Amino acid sequence: MKTLRCIVILSVAVLVASCTGGFSTDGVTETAYVDAFMNDMRDNFDDNELLLGYVSPEAMAKLGVDMKVARCNSYSPDRWEVASYDHKSGDLGVMLYGSQDAWQHLLTFRLIKEDGRLYFVPAQYDWDYVDPWFTVQINVGQEEKALVDEFLQKMIDDYYNEPLLLSYISPAYCRQKGIDKDDYSCNAYGLESFVVGKIDPATREVEAIILGEDEDWAHKLTFKIVDENGRMYLWPGSNSDSYIDPWFKLETGVQ
């Protein structure tokens, strides 16, 4: 987590959104404001004057922010995308991704209007740092990603161990489909390596790229995670008369 920044009046051209009345129902103006901040956080992370210009002066005053020393807390994501928007509260969620989606953090920005423009309501002011977001959820989907990582490693190390691989399959899915695991095999690839990517928190779907020997092929598998009886399982996308696909979606031949 990068932490180095501070105060003031921003590049008005980019920030002053025409805002009167409530928040927009489609979130276009609000999204543009957050996106401008994210770009500045990435490109101008050490410009505290610029970054804190996005934060409500009134809210910072209430927190007792000392503008002479205050710095804007920030992250250094590889990319980001809007995850949610509530036009009633002005809350806009942004998912941040690290390099190769190695980490995911969900920041929720609470927007407010002051003097005819948008600002962020900060979460806190601590040790001279202002958090411009309202809430933060770090390492989103860490447990789900760990399960996929574990399963794919088993696919490499225990390719022929059907009972082991099938133990990751949802019992509820098997009951629903009338499947007796003793009569089935787990569909698998002879992969050489893999990279677990992002998770969609809403669906608990985790993406992973699997690679063949010498990386001569690559497929994208999407696994759907479900909870049953206190543990996590994989919910298959389909099955035949003798095989169960442990992945929920499959995209072959990805670059």
N, C-alpha and C positions, 0 to 999 in steps of 0.2 A: 504494500500500500504506500503510495507516494504522498508525502505531506509537506508541502512548501508553498505557500501563497498568501494574499492580503486584500484590500479595499476597493472601492470607488466607482467612478462614472465610466460607463462602458462605451463601446463602439455603438452609438445610438442607432446607427443605420441597421445593425443586425438585430438589436434587442427590443426596440420599442415597437411592441405589437399594438395594433389598433385595438384596444380593449376597453369596451364600455359594457356595462351590464354584467351578466353571468359569463360562465365559461362556454366555449363553443361545444356544440353537441358532437361534432366530428373530431375535435381535438387537433385540427390542422395547425391552428395558431400556437397552441400549447406545445405540440410536438416540435414545431419549428424552433420554439424558444429553447426547449430542452436539447434539441439537436445542436443548436448553436453553442450552448454551454459545453456539450460533450466534445465538440470539435475544438473548442478553446482549451478544455481540460487536457486534451491530447496534444495539441500543438503549442499551447502557451502555458504549460503547467506551472511555470515559475513566476507567472505574472499575477500576483495576488490582487493587485488593483483591478485588473480585468475580471478575474473570476468572482471576486466578492461583489462586483457590481451587479451580479445576477441575483444576489441575496437581499431580501427585504431589509432596508435600513431600520424600519420600525421594529422588526422582530429582533434584529441584532442589538438594538438599543435596549430592548427588554431583557436580553440575555447578558447585558453588561459587557458587550464586546468592546475591547480597547482597539480602536482602529489604527493606532500607531504601531501595534505589534501583531495584530491578528493575521492569521494565514488561513487560506482555504484548503481544507482537506480534499484529497482527490485520489483517483485510481488511474492506472495506465492500461486501459483495455486495448486489445487488438482490434476489437469491433464491438458494436452494440446494436440493439434493436428495441423498439417499443414493445412492451409486454402487456400493458394494460392502461386503461384510461377511464376515469370516473368524472364525468362532466359536472356532477353535482358538488363533489368535494374539491375538484381540481387536482386530484392525485393522479400522477402519471408514472407508471412503472417502466423502468428501463433495465433490460438484461445486458450485463457486461460480460464479455468473453475474453479470456486470456489467450495466449498463443496456442494454436491448435485446440482451442476450447478446453485447455487443461484446467481452467477454473471458470466458474460462473458466479457472479454476484448480482443480486436483484436490488437495485436502488429505486426507492419510491420518492419522487419529488412532489411536494405539496406546493401548488401554485396559489398565489394571492395577487390581488390587484391593488396597487397603491399609486396614486397620482396618475391614473390613466395608463399604466403599463403593468406588465407581469413581473413578479419576483418569486423567488423560492422562500419558503418558510424553513429555516434551518432547524436541524434536530437538536444540536447542542453546541456549546462553546466550552472547550476544555483544553487546558494547557496551550492556550493561544491559538487553537485551531477551531475553525468553524466548519461544521458538517453541512454542506449545502443541501443534502438530501434529508428527507424527513424520517425515513426508516431504511435499514440496510439488512439484507439477508445474505450472508456470505456462504460460499461453497454450496450453492443450490444443487440438490440432487447428488450429493457426495456418496450417500449410501447406495443409491440406485446405480450409480456409475461403478462403484466398487463391486457390486454383484455382477454386472456385465463383464467387468475386467476379470473377475474370478472365473466366470463361466467360460470365457474365450480362452483363458489360459488352460483350463481343463480340456477344452477342445483340442488344444495343441498337445498337452501332456498325456491325456487319457482318451485319445480319439476312439479307441475300440471299447471303452468301458461304458456300455449302454446304460446299466443301472445308475451309474454316477451321473451321466449327462441328463438322463431322464428325471433324476431327483430334483432338478431345477424347474421342471415343468409344473405348472399350476394344477393341483389336484382338482380344483373346481372345474377347470377346462376339461379334464379327463372325464369327470362325472357328467358334465354337460354333453360331451360327445360320445359317451358310452365306451370309453377307452380303458382297456386293461394294459397298463404299462408293460407287463410281462410279455405281451404279444406285439410290442412295437419297438422300433429303433428310433434313435434321435438323429434327425438329419444334421449333417455337419460338413464342414469344409476342411481340407487339409491345408490350413493356413500356416504361413511362416511367421507372421507377426500381425499386430493389430494396433489401432489407436482408438481409444474410447473418446467420443466427442461430446456434443452438447446434449442436454436433456430439456424436454418441454415439461415444465412443472405441472401444467394443467392436465396433461395426459399421461405423465410419467413415462414417456417414450424416450429412450436413450439411443443415440446414433453411434455407430462404430464402423470404422473402415478396416477391413481385413485384407491382408496382402499375401500373395502367393510367393513361392520361391523366387528370389532375385527380383521381387516386385513385378513379375511378368503379368500379373492380373490384380485387380482390386475391386472389391464389392463393398457396397454400403448396406449394413444390416441395421435395422431399427428394432430394438427390443422394448416390449411393453412390460412394465413392472406392476405387480399387484401384491397386496398383503393378504395373507391367509393364516389364521391361527398363530399370529405373532411372528411370522417371518415373511420374507419376500420371495416371490416366484416369478418366472417368466410366463407370460400369456402368449401362446403360439398364434401365428397368423393363419395357419391351416394344417391339415394333416391328410394323409392318404390312408389306404387300408393297412399300411405297415410302417409308415414313417410319420413323425411329428416334426414340424418346423419350429424350432425354438424361437426363431425371430418372428416379429410381427409383420415386418415389411422387408423386402429385398430389392435392391437396385444393383444390377450387375454391370460390370465394365465401367466403373466410375474412373475419372481421371485423378 
